Amino acid sequence: MATDTDADLQNPDVDARAIVMLVAGFLIFAAISGIGLRFYYMHAHVGLAIQPRSFPEPRLETRNGQDLDALQKRQRGQLQDYVWRDRERGLVRIPLARAMEIIASRGAGAYDPLETPAPTPGPTSAAAPAPPSTPSLTPAGAPQ
């Protein structure tokens, strides 16, 4: 007895021959590809491969203590010695302790610029307005 829903279902018969042919074709393709690649790599690249080369010996530090002492001595010298950086401009590298003393002696203005920057010239025009006049802050009767 067939109902309306049975007519809409797919036929349960599977074509086994088509599936076997598909699987056999894939296996043959994979086998031929493997044999072809093996032949290619065995015969086509003869002499083209990069020959292995030996690596240089590692450069190990054999005098660790002496090297460290020399490094620390050089660093201490940079922190503790006076050295001319640029004689023409009068630049000197000073010891770190002295630099901290100078900064501490300047107090609250320690990080203010050493020199006031020069005023930059602004655009000049003939129609520039005059700056507003400020009232005099001197007491009356005092010499100006």
FENJO-V635833 format. One record per pair of residues at least 4 apart in sequence whose C-alpha atoms are under 6 Angstrom apart, sorted by the first residue. I is the first residue (numbers start at 1). J is the second residue. D is the distance in Angstrom with one decimal. If there is no record, write none. Layout:
# FENJO-V635833
[[I/J/D] [I/J/D]]
This chain:
# FENJO-V635833
[[20/24/6.0] [21/25/6.0] [32/36/6.0] [39/43/6.0] [40/44/5.2] [63/67/6.0] [76/80/6.0] [77/81/5.5] [79/95/5.2] [79/96/5.4] [80/95/4.3] [81/95/5.4] [82/93/5.5] [82/94/4.8] [83/92/5.7] [83/93/5.1] [84/92/4.5] [85/91/5.3] [85/92/5.1] [86/90/5.9] [86/91/5.0] [103/110/5.4] [106/110/4.8]]
